[in-house]
């Protein structure tokens, strides 16, 4: 009996669909990051991705759904970057500090600033933004603070509350950088104050 070719055809179709989705998300990430959500049309995204407008609407119900996918991609990328940066450090406290600094440095990236810090709250709403961030950047921060606490670098206290407070502070610091007329110049003072706050929440002297 000759095996049916249908399973292979279905896999190929799924692979094509995944490839088109990836093309659309990558194109949208470029355009949303460069031009902003308001001035970027789904037609422009489809053209940049090399697909038809119909294909774009087949994969995403509208521009907001496409932006949601882009925001998730941004969060996945920054979470992975923070984990790589932390892994280069010799101990849990250094890794935590490095991760916080790297997050603020990443806020200087124009595309990240536009998509994550400026447009996402208005397009997705704060509840959705926080839900996605909690699964990515807050997850990394919480892991770092738990590791530092387990190694004795953080004093007694409610670690969950401290994680939430530090995460909120980093997000606000990112907003300060995003809205600064000179983000690169502002980075030094913003990073210094973030490290002081981290040290205070950890119950230890600041080590700048």
C-alpha positions as CSV (number, residue, x, y, z in Angstrom):
1,X,0.0,0.0,0.0
2,X,1.4,3.4,-1.0
3,X,1.4,5.8,2.0
4,X,-0.8,8.9,1.6
5,X,1.0,12.1,0.7
6,X,-1.5,14.3,2.6
7,X,0.4,14.5,5.9
8,X,3.5,15.8,4.1
9,X,1.4,18.3,2.1
10,X,-0.2,19.5,5.4
11,X,3.3,20.0,6.9
12,X,4.5,21.9,3.9
13,X,1.4,24.1,4.0
14,X,2.0,24.8,7.7
15,X,5.6,25.6,7.0
16,X,4.6,28.0,4.3
17,X,2.1,29.6,6.6
18,X,4.7,30.0,9.4
19,X,7.2,31.5,7.0
20,X,4.6,34.1,5.8
21,X,3.8,34.9,9.4
22,X,7.4,35.4,10.2
23,X,7.9,37.6,7.2
24,X,5.0,39.8,8.2
25,X,6.1,40.1,11.8
26,X,9.7,41.0,10.8
27,X,8.5,43.6,8.3
28,X,6.0,45.1,10.8
29,X,8.8,45.2,13.4
30,X,10.9,47.2,11.0
31,X,8.2,49.6,10.0
32,X,6.5,50.1,13.4
33,X,10.0,50.7,14.9
34,X,10.9,53.2,12.2
35,X,7.7,55.0,11.5
36,X,5.4,54.3,14.4
37,X,2.1,52.5,14.6
38,X,-0.1,55.3,13.6
39,X,1.6,56.0,10.2
40,X,2.2,52.4,9.3
41,X,-0.5,50.7,7.3
42,X,-0.9,46.9,7.0
43,X,-0.7,47.4,3.2
44,X,2.8,48.8,3.7
45,X,3.8,45.9,5.9
46,X,2.5,43.4,3.4
47,X,4.5,45.1,0.6
48,X,7.7,45.2,2.8
49,X,7.2,41.5,3.6
50,X,6.7,40.7,-0.1
51,X,3.2,39.3,0.3
52,X,-0.3,40.5,-0.7
53,X,-2.6,42.5,1.5
54,X,-5.0,39.5,1.4
55,X,-2.2,37.2,2.8
56,X,-1.6,39.7,5.6
57,X,-5.3,39.7,6.6
58,X,-5.4,35.9,6.4
59,X,-2.7,35.7,9.1
60,X,-3.7,38.7,11.2
61,X,-7.2,40.1,11.6
62,X,-5.9,43.7,11.6
63,X,-3.0,46.1,12.3
64,X,-3.5,45.9,16.1
65,X,-3.2,42.0,16.0
66,X,0.0,42.4,14.0
67,X,1.4,44.9,16.4
68,X,0.6,42.5,19.3
69,X,2.7,39.9,17.6
70,X,5.5,42.4,17.1
71,X,5.4,43.4,20.8
72,X,5.6,39.8,21.8
73,X,8.6,39.4,19.5
74,X,10.3,42.5,21.1
75,X,9.7,41.0,24.6
76,X,11.1,37.6,23.5
77,X,14.2,39.3,22.1
78,X,15.0,41.5,25.1
79,X,14.4,38.7,27.5
80,X,16.9,36.5,25.6
81,X,19.3,39.4,25.5
82,X,19.1,40.0,29.3
83,X,19.6,36.3,29.9
84,X,22.7,36.2,27.7
85,X,24.2,39.3,29.4
86,X,23.5,37.9,32.9
87,X,25.1,34.6,32.0
88,X,28.4,36.4,31.3
89,X,28.7,37.5,34.9
90,X,30.6,35.7,37.7
91,X,27.9,35.7,40.4
92,X,24.2,36.2,40.8
93,X,24.4,39.8,42.1
94,X,26.6,40.9,39.3
95,X,24.3,39.2,36.8
96,X,21.3,41.0,38.3
97,X,22.9,44.4,38.1
98,X,24.1,43.7,34.5
99,X,20.7,42.6,33.5
100,X,19.1,45.9,34.8
101,X,21.8,48.0,33.1
102,X,21.4,46.1,29.8
103,X,17.6,46.7,29.9
104,X,18.2,50.4,30.2
105,X,20.8,50.4,27.5
106,X,18.4,48.6,25.2
107,X,15.9,51.4,25.7
108,X,18.2,53.6,23.6
109,X,17.4,51.4,20.5
110,X,15.0,53.6,18.5
111,X,12.8,50.7,17.4
112,X,12.4,49.3,20.9
113,X,11.7,52.8,22.2
114,X,9.0,53.4,19.6
115,X,7.3,50.0,19.8
116,X,7.6,49.0,23.5
117,X,7.8,52.2,25.4
118,X,5.8,54.7,23.3
119,X,3.3,52.9,21.1
120,X,2.4,49.7,23.0
121,X,0.5,51.3,25.9
122,X,-1.8,53.2,23.6
123,X,-2.3,50.4,21.0
124,X,-2.5,47.4,23.4
125,X,-3.5,48.9,26.7
126,X,-1.6,48.7,29.9
127,X,-3.2,45.5,31.1
128,X,-2.1,43.6,27.9
129,X,1.3,45.2,27.9
130,X,2.0,44.2,31.5
131,X,0.6,40.6,30.9
132,X,3.1,40.1,28.1
133,X,6.0,41.8,30.0
134,X,5.3,39.6,33.0
135,X,5.9,36.5,30.9
136,X,9.2,37.8,29.6
137,X,11.1,40.8,31.1
138,X,9.6,40.4,34.6
139,X,10.2,36.7,34.4
140,X,13.9,37.3,33.8
141,X,14.1,39.9,36.5
142,X,12.4,37.7,39.0
143,X,14.7,34.8,38.2
144,X,17.7,37.1,38.7
145,X,16.5,38.4,42.0
146,X,15.6,34.9,43.3
147,X,19.1,33.7,42.3
148,X,20.7,36.7,44.1
149,X,18.6,36.0,47.2
150,X,19.5,32.3,47.2
151,X,23.2,33.3,47.0
152,X,22.8,35.6,50.0
153,X,23.1,38.9,48.1
154,X,19.6,40.1,49.0
155,X,18.3,40.6,52.5
156,X,15.1,39.3,54.1
157,X,11.8,40.6,52.9
158,X,9.0,40.0,50.5
159,X,10.9,39.2,47.3
160,X,7.8,39.1,45.1
161,X,7.0,42.7,46.1
162,X,10.5,43.8,45.5
163,X,10.5,42.2,42.0
164,X,7.4,44.1,41.1
165,X,8.7,47.4,42.5
166,X,12.0,47.1,40.7
167,X,10.3,46.1,37.5
168,X,8.0,49.1,37.7
169,X,11.0,51.3,38.4
170,X,12.9,50.0,35.3
171,X,9.9,50.5,33.1
172,X,9.5,54.1,34.3
173,X,13.3,54.6,33.8
174,X,12.8,53.3,30.3
175,X,10.0,55.9,29.7
176,X,12.3,58.6,31.0
177,X,14.9,57.7,28.4
178,X,12.3,57.3,25.7
179,X,11.0,60.8,26.2
180,X,14.3,62.5,26.8
181,X,15.6,64.8,24.1
182,X,19.0,63.2,24.5
183,X,18.5,59.6,25.7
184,X,22.2,58.7,25.4
185,X,23.2,61.5,27.7
186,X,20.4,60.7,30.2
187,X,21.4,57.0,30.4
188,X,24.3,57.6,32.9
189,X,22.2,59.3,35.5
190,X,19.1,57.0,35.0
191,X,21.3,53.9,35.3
192,X,23.0,55.2,38.4
193,X,19.7,55.9,40.1
194,X,18.3,52.5,39.1
195,X,21.3,50.8,40.6
196,X,20.9,52.7,43.8
197,X,17.2,51.7,44.0
198,X,18.2,48.0,43.3
199,X,20.7,48.1,46.1
200,X,18.2,49.7,48.5
201,X,15.6,47.0,47.6
202,X,18.2,44.4,48.1
203,X,19.1,45.8,51.5
204,X,22.7,46.4,50.7
205,X,25.0,49.4,50.1
206,X,25.1,50.7,46.5
207,X,28.1,49.5,44.5
208,X,28.3,51.9,41.6
